[in-house]
């Protein structure tokens, strides 16, 4: 069953991660990333970002393990694989994701 509101982590370039509860709607995700979304599947969660981020010359945000990077804002969300829906991140996931970005400063 689709969760109406989900707890996510939003990471904007050069800023610490921020935990927010958002409406679980495509339009909300598109607004947060500034355009059409692309989803990168990770182990137990997804990273949602602007699919045209690099083409639009959005500011680089963070590097990926494969040598690529995410440009612009990114939203980390949990996934209900059985139903193909986003869901809230667990508290452990939130803690782990925020820890990765905790040393970042606003510029």
Biopython code that builds the backbone (N, CA, C, O; Angstrom):
import numpy as np
from Bio.PDB.StructureBuilder import StructureBuilder

atoms = [
    (1, "UNK", "N", (0.841, -1.197, 0.000)),
    (1, "UNK", "CA", (0.000, 0.000, 0.000)),
    (1, "UNK", "C", (0.881, 1.255, 0.000)),
    (1, "UNK", "O", (1.857, 1.339, 0.746)),
    (2, "UNK", "N", (0.532, 2.208, -0.829)),
    (2, "UNK", "CA", (1.332, 3.424, -0.970)),
    (2, "UNK", "C", (1.194, 4.320, 0.261)),
    (2, "UNK", "O", (0.085, 4.616, 0.706)),
    (3, "UNK", "N", (2.333, 4.746, 0.804)),
    (3, "UNK", "CA", (2.321, 5.686, 1.922)),
    (3, "UNK", "C", (2.050, 7.082, 1.376)),
    (3, "UNK", "O", (2.684, 7.508, 0.410)),
    (4, "UNK", "N", (1.108, 7.795, 1.993)),
    (4, "UNK", "CA", (0.736, 9.136, 1.532)),
    (4, "UNK", "C", (1.859, 10.152, 1.761)),
    (4, "UNK", "O", (2.137, 10.986, 0.899)),
    (5, "UNK", "N", (2.496, 10.072, 2.923)),
    (5, "UNK", "CA", (3.627, 10.931, 3.256)),
    (5, "UNK", "C", (4.811, 10.038, 3.609)),
    (5, "UNK", "O", (4.646, 9.001, 4.251)),
    (6, "UNK", "N", (5.995, 10.442, 3.188)),
    (6, "UNK", "CA", (7.190, 9.632, 3.449)),
    (6, "UNK", "C", (8.301, 10.495, 4.041)),
    (6, "UNK", "O", (8.421, 11.684, 3.744)),
    (7, "UNK", "N", (9.105, 9.859, 4.887)),
    (7, "UNK", "CA", (10.259, 10.525, 5.493)),
    (7, "UNK", "C", (11.463, 10.245, 4.607)),
    (7, "UNK", "O", (11.822, 9.089, 4.384)),
    (8, "UNK", "N", (12.087, 11.306, 4.102)),
    (8, "UNK", "CA", (13.205, 11.203, 3.163)),
    (8, "UNK", "C", (14.376, 12.039, 3.665)),
    (8, "UNK", "O", (14.248, 12.823, 4.605)),
    (9, "UNK", "N", (15.519, 11.850, 3.012)),
    (9, "UNK", "CA", (16.679, 12.708, 3.250)),
    (9, "UNK", "C", (16.935, 13.457, 1.960)),
    (9, "UNK", "O", (17.042, 12.854, 0.892)),
    (10, "UNK", "N", (17.034, 14.791, 2.063)),
    (10, "UNK", "CA", (17.290, 15.638, 0.897)),
    (10, "UNK", "C", (18.706, 16.178, 1.015)),
    (10, "UNK", "O", (19.101, 16.715, 2.050)),
    (11, "UNK", "N", (19.463, 16.025, -0.070)),
    (11, "UNK", "CA", (20.846, 16.497, -0.086)),
    (11, "UNK", "C", (20.994, 17.495, -1.230)),
    (11, "UNK", "O", (20.844, 17.151, -2.402)),
    (12, "UNK", "N", (21.290, 18.731, -0.862)),
    (12, "UNK", "CA", (21.513, 19.820, -1.814)),
    (12, "UNK", "C", (23.020, 20.067, -1.867)),
    (12, "UNK", "O", (23.692, 19.955, -0.842)),
    (13, "UNK", "N", (23.571, 20.406, -3.056)),
    (13, "UNK", "CA", (25.022, 20.630, -3.139)),
    (13, "UNK", "C", (25.530, 21.593, -2.060)),
    (13, "UNK", "O", (24.907, 22.614, -1.773)),
    (14, "UNK", "N", (26.670, 21.242, -1.476)),
    (14, "UNK", "CA", (27.384, 22.062, -0.493)),
    (14, "UNK", "C", (26.606, 22.320, 0.791)),
    (14, "UNK", "O", (26.904, 23.278, 1.503)),
    (15, "UNK", "N", (25.608, 21.479, 1.105)),
    (15, "UNK", "CA", (24.854, 21.643, 2.340)),
    (15, "UNK", "C", (24.726, 20.292, 3.037)),
    (15, "UNK", "O", (24.776, 19.247, 2.388)),
    (16, "UNK", "N", (24.558, 20.315, 4.371)),
    (16, "UNK", "CA", (24.343, 19.060, 5.083)),
    (16, "UNK", "C", (23.012, 18.426, 4.665)),
    (16, "UNK", "O", (22.127, 19.114, 4.157)),
    (17, "UNK", "N", (22.878, 17.140, 4.878)),
    (17, "UNK", "CA", (21.630, 16.434, 4.571)),
    (17, "UNK", "C", (20.513, 16.946, 5.477)),
    (17, "UNK", "O", (20.753, 17.344, 6.616)),
    (18, "UNK", "N", (19.282, 16.928, 4.948)),
    (18, "UNK", "CA", (18.127, 17.403, 5.707)),
    (18, "UNK", "C", (17.029, 16.353, 5.655)),
    (18, "UNK", "O", (16.681, 15.866, 4.579)),
    (19, "UNK", "N", (16.491, 16.008, 6.800)),
    (19, "UNK", "CA", (15.395, 15.044, 6.878)),
    (19, "UNK", "C", (14.081, 15.810, 6.765)),
    (19, "UNK", "O", (13.870, 16.804, 7.459)),
    (20, "UNK", "N", (13.196, 15.336, 5.877)),
    (20, "UNK", "CA", (11.895, 15.978, 5.692)),
    (20, "UNK", "C", (10.826, 14.923, 5.490)),
    (20, "UNK", "O", (11.104, 13.822, 5.014)),
    (21, "UNK", "N", (9.606, 15.265, 5.853)),
    (21, "UNK", "CA", (8.440, 14.443, 5.509)),
    (21, "UNK", "C", (7.774, 15.150, 4.340)),
    (21, "UNK", "O", (7.415, 16.323, 4.430)),
    (22, "UNK", "N", (7.614, 14.414, 3.233)),
    (22, "UNK", "CA", (7.046, 14.997, 2.014)),
    (22, "UNK", "C", (5.851, 14.165, 1.557)),
    (22, "UNK", "O", (5.691, 13.012, 1.956)),
    (23, "UNK", "N", (5.013, 14.773, 0.711)),
    (23, "UNK", "CA", (3.950, 14.013, 0.066)),
    (23, "UNK", "C", (4.579, 13.048, -0.923)),
    (23, "UNK", "O", (5.508, 13.416, -1.643)),
    (24, "UNK", "N", (4.094, 11.844, -0.965)),
    (24, "UNK", "CA", (4.629, 10.806, -1.848)),
    (24, "UNK", "C", (3.978, 10.933, -3.236)),
    (24, "UNK", "O", (3.189, 10.084, -3.650)),
    (25, "UNK", "N", (4.331, 12.018, -3.937)),
    (25, "UNK", "CA", (3.767, 12.299, -5.259)),
    (25, "UNK", "C", (4.875, 12.672, -6.224)),
    (25, "UNK", "O", (5.854, 13.312, -5.840)),
    (26, "UNK", "N", (4.721, 12.275, -7.473)),
    (26, "UNK", "CA", (5.691, 12.574, -8.515)),
    (26, "UNK", "C", (5.960, 14.079, -8.600)),
    (26, "UNK", "O", (7.113, 14.496, -8.707)),
    (27, "UNK", "N", (4.910, 14.889, -8.553)),
    (27, "UNK", "CA", (5.071, 16.344, -8.690)),
    (27, "UNK", "C", (5.954, 16.921, -7.586)),
    (27, "UNK", "O", (6.735, 17.842, -7.827)),
    (28, "UNK", "N", (5.827, 16.382, -6.383)),
    (28, "UNK", "CA", (6.639, 16.864, -5.256)),
    (28, "UNK", "C", (8.103, 16.517, -5.492)),
    (28, "UNK", "O", (8.984, 17.353, -5.286)),
    (29, "UNK", "N", (8.364, 15.287, -5.924)),
    (29, "UNK", "CA", (9.747, 14.873, -6.204)),
    (29, "UNK", "C", (10.344, 15.705, -7.334)),
    (29, "UNK", "O", (11.507, 16.104, -7.263)),
    (30, "UNK", "N", (9.555, 15.969, -8.377)),
    (30, "UNK", "CA", (10.038, 16.786, -9.498)),
    (30, "UNK", "C", (10.369, 18.203, -9.029)),
    (30, "UNK", "O", (11.358, 18.788, -9.471)),
    (31, "UNK", "N", (9.557, 18.746, -8.150)),
    (31, "UNK", "CA", (9.817, 20.093, -7.634)),
    (31, "UNK", "C", (11.105, 20.117, -6.805)),
    (31, "UNK", "O", (11.897, 21.054, -6.905)),
    (32, "UNK", "N", (11.304, 19.087, -5.995)),
    (32, "UNK", "CA", (12.493, 19.026, -5.137)),
    (32, "UNK", "C", (13.787, 18.929, -5.933)),
    (32, "UNK", "O", (14.801, 19.501, -5.533)),
    (33, "UNK", "N", (13.768, 18.207, -7.065)),
    (33, "UNK", "CA", (14.991, 18.040, -7.860)),
    (33, "UNK", "C", (15.047, 19.002, -9.048)),
    (33, "UNK", "O", (16.056, 19.052, -9.752)),
    (34, "UNK", "N", (13.979, 19.764, -9.278)),
    (34, "UNK", "CA", (13.985, 20.785, -10.321)),
    (34, "UNK", "C", (13.802, 20.254, -11.735)),
    (34, "UNK", "O", (14.351, 20.822, -12.678)),
    (35, "UNK", "N", (13.045, 19.179, -11.901)),
    (35, "UNK", "CA", (12.788, 18.667, -13.251)),
    (35, "UNK", "C", (12.388, 17.210, -13.233)),
    (35, "UNK", "O", (11.978, 16.665, -12.209)),
    (36, "UNK", "N", (12.521, 16.582, -14.421)),
    (36, "UNK", "CA", (12.188, 15.165, -14.539)),
    (36, "UNK", "C", (13.099, 14.337, -13.643)),
    (36, "UNK", "O", (14.282, 14.639, -13.490)),
    (37, "UNK", "N", (12.533, 13.290, -13.055)),
    (37, "UNK", "CA", (13.320, 12.498, -12.119)),
    (37, "UNK", "C", (13.969, 11.287, -12.786)),
    (37, "UNK", "O", (13.446, 10.714, -13.742)),
    (38, "UNK", "N", (15.111, 10.927, -12.248)),
    (38, "UNK", "CA", (15.770, 9.662, -12.551)),
    (38, "UNK", "C", (15.990, 8.997, -11.207)),
    (38, "UNK", "O", (16.204, 9.668, -10.197)),
    (39, "UNK", "N", (15.937, 7.669, -11.198)),
    (39, "UNK", "CA", (16.070, 6.930, -9.942)),
    (39, "UNK", "C", (17.257, 5.984, -10.040)),
    (39, "UNK", "O", (17.378, 5.204, -10.984)),
    (40, "UNK", "N", (18.119, 6.071, -9.051)),
    (40, "UNK", "CA", (19.257, 5.176, -8.936)),
    (40, "UNK", "C", (18.973, 4.226, -7.779)),
    (40, "UNK", "O", (18.818, 4.656, -6.636)),
    (41, "UNK", "N", (18.906, 2.943, -8.081)),
    (41, "UNK", "CA", (18.589, 1.949, -7.049)),
    (41, "UNK", "C", (19.847, 1.582, -6.278)),
    (41, "UNK", "O", (20.855, 1.189, -6.864)),
    (42, "UNK", "N", (19.779, 1.712, -4.983)),
    (42, "UNK", "CA", (20.853, 1.290, -4.083)),
    (42, "UNK", "C", (20.330, 0.125, -3.252)),
    (42, "UNK", "O", (19.214, -0.340, -3.481)),
    (43, "UNK", "N", (21.097, -0.342, -2.316)),
    (43, "UNK", "CA", (20.695, -1.478, -1.502)),
    (43, "UNK", "C", (19.686, -1.047, -0.434)),
    (43, "UNK", "O", (20.080, -0.559, 0.625)),
    (44, "UNK", "N", (18.401, -1.222, -0.701)),
    (44, "UNK", "CA", (17.359, -0.920, 0.277)),
    (44, "UNK", "C", (16.787, 0.484, 0.200)),
    (44, "UNK", "O", (15.849, 0.802, 0.932)),
    (45, "UNK", "N", (17.323, 1.331, -0.664)),
    (45, "UNK", "CA", (16.776, 2.680, -0.838)),
    (45, "UNK", "C", (17.058, 3.151, -2.258)),
    (45, "UNK", "O", (17.852, 2.545, -2.977)),
    (46, "UNK", "N", (16.405, 4.230, -2.652)),
    (46, "UNK", "CA", (16.622, 4.833, -3.969)),
    (46, "UNK", "C", (17.130, 6.250, -3.811)),
    (46, "UNK", "O", (16.830, 6.925, -2.825)),
    (47, "UNK", "N", (17.905, 6.699, -4.793)),
    (47, "UNK", "CA", (18.331, 8.093, -4.870)),
    (47, "UNK", "C", (17.598, 8.689, -6.063)),
    (47, "UNK", "O", (17.735, 8.205, -7.186)),
    (48, "UNK", "N", (16.825, 9.735, -5.821)),
    (48, "UNK", "CA", (16.021, 10.389, -6.849)),
    (48, "UNK", "C", (16.681, 11.723, -7.166)),
    (48, "UNK", "O", (16.980, 12.504, -6.262)),
    (49, "UNK", "N", (16.909, 11.986, -8.456)),
    (49, "UNK", "CA", (17.596, 13.217, -8.841)),
    (49, "UNK", "C", (17.110, 13.673, -10.210)),
    (49, "UNK", "O", (16.359, 12.957, -10.872)),
    (50, "UNK", "N", (17.534, 14.856, -10.637)),
    (50, "UNK", "CA", (17.138, 15.433, -11.919)),
    (50, "UNK", "C", (17.854, 14.685, -13.042)),
    (50, "UNK", "O", (19.084, 14.666, -13.098)),
    (51, "UNK", "N", (17.074, 14.066, -13.941)),
    (51, "UNK", "CA", (17.690, 13.268, -15.003)),
    (51, "UNK", "C", (18.501, 14.111, -15.975)),
    (51, "UNK", "O", (19.363, 13.584, -16.678)),
    (52, "UNK", "N", (18.240, 15.404, -16.026)),
    (52, "UNK", "CA", (18.986, 16.300, -16.913)),
    (52, "UNK", "C", (19.958, 17.194, -16.148)),
    (52, "UNK", "O", (20.412, 18.211, -16.674)),
    (53, "UNK", "N", (20.278, 16.820, -14.910)),
    (53, "UNK", "CA", (21.117, 17.653, -14.045)),
    (53, "UNK", "C", (22.425, 18.075, -14.673)),
    (53, "UNK", "O", (22.810, 19.241, -14.583)),
    (54, "UNK", "N", (23.115, 17.141, -15.309)),
    (54, "UNK", "CA", (24.406, 17.472, -15.931)),
    (54, "UNK", "C", (24.203, 18.306, -17.197)),
    (54, "UNK", "O", (24.963, 19.239, -17.457)),
    (55, "UNK", "N", (23.182, 17.971, -17.981)),
    (55, "UNK", "CA", (22.898, 18.738, -19.201)),
    (55, "UNK", "C", (22.534, 20.187, -18.880)),
    (55, "UNK", "O", (22.873, 21.107, -19.625)),
    (56, "UNK", "N", (21.835, 20.372, -17.753)),
    (56, "UNK", "CA", (21.440, 21.715, -17.325)),
    (56, "UNK", "C", (22.555, 22.423, -16.562)),
    (56, "UNK", "O", (22.382, 23.547, -16.091)),
    (57, "UNK", "N", (23.698, 21.753, -16.444)),
    (57, "UNK", "CA", (24.860, 22.291, -15.746)),
    (57, "UNK", "C", (24.551, 22.627, -14.288)),
    (57, "UNK", "O", (25.011, 23.637, -13.756)),
    (58, "UNK", "N", (23.749, 21.743, -13.642)),
    (58, "UNK", "CA", (23.489, 21.927, -12.214)),
    (58, "UNK", "C", (24.767, 21.634, -11.443)),
    (58, "UNK", "O", (25.624, 20.872, -11.892)),
    (59, "UNK", "N", (24.876, 22.246, -10.290)),
    (59, "UNK", "CA", (26.081, 22.097, -9.464)),
    (59, "UNK", "C", (26.296, 20.640, -9.060)),
    (59, "UNK", "O", (25.354, 19.977, -8.627)),
    (60, "UNK", "N", (27.531, 20.130, -9.196)),
    (60, "UNK", "CA", (27.803, 18.765, -8.741)),
    (60, "UNK", "C", (27.475, 18.638, -7.250)),
    (60, "UNK", "O", (27.752, 19.540, -6.460)),
    (61, "UNK", "N", (26.877, 17.498, -6.886)),
    (61, "UNK", "CA", (26.464, 17.292, -5.510)),
    (61, "UNK", "C", (27.374, 16.298, -4.801)),
    (61, "UNK", "O", (28.030, 16.647, -3.820)),
    (62, "UNK", "N", (27.418, 15.061, -5.293)),
    (62, "UNK", "CA", (28.285, 14.065, -4.672)),
    (62, "UNK", "C", (28.668, 12.999, -5.694)),
    (62, "UNK", "O", (27.964, 12.762, -6.675)),
    (63, "UNK", "N", (29.808, 12.367, -5.428)),
    (63, "UNK", "CA", (30.335, 11.326, -6.319)),
    (63, "UNK", "C", (29.678, 9.987, -6.020)),
    (63, "UNK", "O", (29.256, 9.720, -4.895)),
    (64, "UNK", "N", (29.599, 9.156, -7.048)),
    (64, "UNK", "CA", (29.111, 7.789, -6.914)),
    (64, "UNK", "C", (30.304, 6.839, -6.960)),
    (64, "UNK", "O", (31.392, 7.229, -7.384)),
    (65, "UNK", "N", (30.110, 5.616, -6.535)),
    (65, "UNK", "CA", (31.202, 4.637, -6.511)),
    (65, "UNK", "C", (31.744, 4.288, -7.890)),
    (65, "UNK", "O", (32.876, 3.819, -8.003)),
    (66, "UNK", "N", (30.960, 4.508, -8.940)),
    (66, "UNK", "CA", (31.384, 4.134, -10.297)),
    (66, "UNK", "C", (32.141, 5.251, -11.023)),
    (66, "UNK", "O", (32.404, 5.142, -12.221)),
    (67, "UNK", "N", (32.491, 6.326, -10.304)),
    (67, "UNK", "CA", (33.225, 7.429, -10.917)),
    (67, "UNK", "C", (32.319, 8.517, -11.473)),
    (67, "UNK", "O", (32.805, 9.581, -11.856)),
    (68, "UNK", "N", (31.013, 8.275, -11.525)),
    (68, "UNK", "CA", (30.046, 9.268, -11.989)),
    (68, "UNK", "C", (29.663, 10.160, -10.800)),
    (68, "UNK", "O", (30.192, 9.989, -9.702)),
    (69, "UNK", "N", (28.752, 11.104, -11.016)),
    (69, "UNK", "CA", (28.308, 11.963, -9.915)),
    (69, "UNK", "C", (26.861, 12.390, -10.129)),
    (69, "UNK", "O", (26.326, 12.299, -11.234)),
    (70, "UNK", "N", (26.244, 12.854, -9.057)),
    (70, "UNK", "CA", (24.889, 13.409, -9.086)),
    (70, "UNK", "C", (25.022, 14.922, -9.135)),
    (70, "UNK", "O", (25.770, 15.514, -8.357)),
    (71, "UNK", "N", (24.290, 15.548, -10.060)),
    (71, "UNK", "CA", (24.271, 17.010, -10.166)),
    (71, "UNK", "C", (22.923, 17.518, -9.663)),
    (71, "UNK", "O", (21.879, 16.957, -9.995)),
    (72, "UNK", "N", (22.949, 18.572, -8.867)),
    (72, "UNK", "CA", (21.717, 19.134, -8.324)),
    (72, "UNK", "C", (21.254, 18.388, -7.085)),
    (72, "UNK", "O", (21.957, 17.523, -6.562)),
    (73, "UNK", "N", (20.062, 18.734, -6.627)),
    (73, "UNK", "CA", (19.503, 18.144, -5.411)),
    (73, "UNK", "C", (19.201, 16.664, -5.611)),
    (73, "UNK", "O", (18.883, 16.223, -6.715)),
    (74, "UNK", "N", (19.306, 15.907, -4.522)),
    (74, "UNK", "CA", (18.990, 14.479, -4.537)),
    (74, "UNK", "C", (18.100, 14.156, -3.344)),
    (74, "UNK", "O", (18.258, 14.717, -2.260)),
    (75, "UNK", "N", (17.162, 13.239, -3.566)),
    (75, "UNK", "CA", (16.255, 12.794, -2.517)),
    (75, "UNK", "C", (16.498, 11.304, -2.292)),
    (75, "UNK", "O", (16.431, 10.509, -3.230)),
    (76, "UNK", "N", (16.779, 10.932, -1.052)),
    (76, "UNK", "CA", (16.963, 9.529, -0.687)),
    (76, "UNK", "C", (15.643, 9.043, -0.092)),
    (76, "UNK", "O", (15.145, 9.629, 0.870)),
    (77, "UNK", "N", (15.072, 7.976, -0.657)),
    (77, "UNK", "CA", (13.790, 7.444, -0.192)),
    (77, "UNK", "C", (13.876, 5.934, -0.044)),
    (77, "UNK", "O", (14.643, 5.271, -0.743)),
    (78, "UNK", "N", (13.082, 5.403, 0.871)),
    (78, "UNK", "CA", (12.954, 3.959, 0.998)),
    (78, "UNK", "C", (12.132, 3.428, -0.164)),
    (78, "UNK", "O", (11.506, 4.194, -0.898)),
    (79, "UNK", "N", (12.138, 2.107, -0.326)),
    (79, "UNK", "CA", (11.423, 1.503, -1.448)),
    (79, "UNK", "C", (10.624, 0.291, -0.984)),
    (79, "UNK", "O", (11.125, -0.566, -0.256)),
    (80, "UNK", "N", (9.374, 0.241, -1.422)),
    (80, "UNK", "CA", (8.533, -0.936, -1.242)),
    (80, "UNK", "C", (8.608, -1.694, -2.562)),
    (80, "UNK", "O", (7.805, -1.465, -3.466)),
    (81, "UNK", "N", (9.587, -2.606, -2.665)),
    (81, "UNK", "CA", (9.825, -3.304, -3.930)),
    (81, "UNK", "C", (8.633, -4.136, -4.376)),
    (81, "UNK", "O", (8.382, -4.261, -5.575)),
    (82, "UNK", "N", (7.894, -4.709, -3.430)),
    (82, "UNK", "CA", (6.749, -5.556, -3.772)),
    (82, "UNK", "C", (5.674, -4.781, -4.526)),
    (82, "UNK", "O", (5.017, -5.323, -5.414)),
    (83, "UNK", "N", (5.498, -3.501, -4.165)),
    (83, "UNK", "CA", (4.450, -2.686, -4.792)),
    (83, "UNK", "C", (5.006, -1.621, -5.734)),
    (83, "UNK", "O", (4.237, -0.886, -6.354)),
    (84, "UNK", "N", (6.338, -1.527, -5.849)),
    (84, "UNK", "CA", (6.930, -0.539, -6.749)),
    (84, "UNK", "C", (6.678, 0.894, -6.329)),
    (84, "UNK", "O", (6.486, 1.766, -7.176)),
    (85, "UNK", "N", (6.676, 1.145, -5.036)),
    (85, "UNK", "CA", (6.388, 2.487, -4.507)),
    (85, "UNK", "C", (7.522, 2.954, -3.593)),
    (85, "UNK", "O", (8.240, 2.146, -3.004)),
    (86, "UNK", "N", (7.665, 4.279, -3.491)),
    (86, "UNK", "CA", (8.580, 4.831, -2.495)),
    (86, "UNK", "C", (7.916, 4.727, -1.130)),
    (86, "UNK", "O", (6.691, 4.733, -1.014)),
    (87, "UNK", "N", (8.757, 4.632, -0.090)),
    (87, "UNK", "CA", (8.253, 4.615, 1.284)),
    (87, "UNK", "C", (9.245, 5.360, 2.158)),
    (87, "UNK", "O", (10.309, 5.766, 1.692)),
    (88, "UNK", "N", (8.898, 5.539, 3.420)),
    (88, "UNK", "CA", (9.787, 6.215, 4.363)),
    (88, "UNK", "C", (11.063, 5.409, 4.558)),
    (88, "UNK", "O", (11.056, 4.178, 4.547)),
    (89, "UNK", "N", (12.154, 6.138, 4.737)),
    (89, "UNK", "CA", (13.411, 5.515, 5.129)),
    (89, "UNK", "C", (13.295, 5.065, 6.584)),
    (89, "UNK", "O", (12.562, 5.671, 7.365)),
    (90, "UNK", "N", (14.006, 4.019, 6.946)),
    (90, "UNK", "CA", (14.058, 3.617, 8.356)),
    (90, "UNK", "C", (14.961, 4.598, 9.105)),
    (90, "UNK", "O", (15.732, 5.337, 8.492)),
    (91, "UNK", "N", (14.859, 4.597, 10.415)),
    (91, "UNK", "CA", (15.710, 5.481, 11.214)),
    (91, "UNK", "C", (17.189, 5.136, 11.012)),
    (91, "UNK", "O", (18.039, 6.027, 10.990)),
    (92, "UNK", "N", (17.493, 3.849, 10.865)),
    (92, "UNK", "CA", (18.880, 3.427, 10.630)),
    (92, "UNK", "C", (19.386, 3.943, 9.279)),
    (92, "UNK", "O", (20.532, 4.380, 9.173)),
    (93, "UNK", "N", (18.540, 3.896, 8.253)),
    (93, "UNK", "CA", (18.930, 4.416, 6.937)),
    (93, "UNK", "C", (19.157, 5.920, 6.999)),
    (93, "UNK", "O", (20.128, 6.429, 6.439)),
    (94, "UNK", "N", (18.260, 6.632, 7.679)),
    (94, "UNK", "CA", (18.389, 8.085, 7.811)),
    (94, "UNK", "C", (19.708, 8.429, 8.495)),
    (94, "UNK", "O", (20.440, 9.310, 8.043)),
    (95, "UNK", "N", (20.003, 7.733, 9.579)),
    (95, "UNK", "CA", (21.231, 7.971, 10.324)),
    (95, "UNK", "C", (22.461, 7.723, 9.451)),
    (95, "UNK", "O", (23.398, 8.521, 9.457)),
    (96, "UNK", "N", (22.460, 6.624, 8.704)),
    (96, "UNK", "CA", (23.600, 6.262, 7.851)),
    (96, "UNK", "C", (23.790, 7.274, 6.718)),
    (96, "UNK", "O", (24.919, 7.673, 6.433)),
    (97, "UNK", "N", (22.714, 7.687, 6.080)),
    (97, "UNK", "CA", (22.801, 8.645, 4.967)),
    (97, "UNK", "C", (23.273, 10.006, 5.486)),
    (97, "UNK", "O", (24.155, 10.626, 4.891)),
    (98, "UNK", "N", (22.691, 10.467, 6.582)),
    (98, "UNK", "CA", (23.089, 11.765, 7.142)),
    (98, "UNK", "C", (24.553, 11.758, 7.565)),
    (98, "UNK", "O", (25.237, 12.773, 7.433)),
    (99, "UNK", "N", (25.043, 10.632, 8.070)),
    (99, "UNK", "CA", (26.434, 10.527, 8.505)),
    (99, "UNK", "C", (27.390, 10.743, 7.335)),
    (99, "UNK", "O", (28.444, 11.358, 7.496)),
    (100, "UNK", "N", (27.021, 10.233, 6.151)),
    (100, "UNK", "CA", (27.853, 10.398, 4.958)),
    (100, "UNK", "C", (28.052, 11.881, 4.629)),
    (100, "UNK", "O", (29.127, 12.284, 4.184)),
    (101, "UNK", "N", (27.022, 12.681, 4.849)),
    (101, "UNK", "CA", (27.059, 14.091, 4.456)),
    (101, "UNK", "C", (27.259, 15.051, 5.630)),
    (101, "UNK", "O", (27.147, 16.263, 5.444)),
    (102, "UNK", "N", (27.553, 14.548, 6.833)),
    (102, "UNK", "CA", (27.567, 15.413, 8.011)),
    (102, "UNK", "C", (28.681, 16.448, 8.044)),
    (102, "UNK", "O", (28.541, 17.458, 8.733)),
    (103, "UNK", "N", (29.760, 16.243, 7.342)),
    (103, "UNK", "CA", (30.846, 17.220, 7.367)),
    (103, "UNK", "C", (30.674, 18.387, 6.410)),
    (103, "UNK", "O", (31.513, 19.288, 6.369)),
    (104, "UNK", "N", (29.584, 18.377, 5.635)),
    (104, "UNK", "CA", (29.393, 19.414, 4.626)),
    (104, "UNK", "C", (28.990, 20.747, 5.264)),
    (104, "UNK", "O", (28.278, 20.790, 6.267)),
    (105, "UNK", "N", (29.460, 21.807, 4.661)),
    (105, "UNK", "CA", (29.150, 23.161, 5.130)),
    (105, "UNK", "C", (28.438, 23.914, 4.025)),
    (105, "UNK", "O", (28.662, 23.657, 2.842)),
    (106, "UNK", "N", (27.574, 24.849, 4.415)),
    (106, "UNK", "CA", (26.999, 25.750, 3.419)),
    (106, "UNK", "C", (28.094, 26.664, 2.926)),
    (106, "UNK", "O", (28.920, 27.135, 3.708)),
    (107, "UNK", "N", (28.102, 26.917, 1.619)),
    (107, "UNK", "CA", (29.122, 27.811, 1.050)),
    (107, "UNK", "C", (28.495, 29.146, 0.691)),
    (107, "UNK", "O", (29.184, 30.038, 0.198)),
]
sb = StructureBuilder()
sb.init_structure("model")
sb.init_model(0)
sb.init_chain("A")
sb.init_seg("    ")
for serial, (resi, resn, name, xyz) in enumerate(atoms, 1):
    if name == "N":
        sb.init_residue(resn, " ", resi, " ")
    sb.init_atom(name, np.array(xyz, "f"), 0.0, 1.0, " ", f" {name:<3s}", serial, name[0])
structure = sb.get_structure()
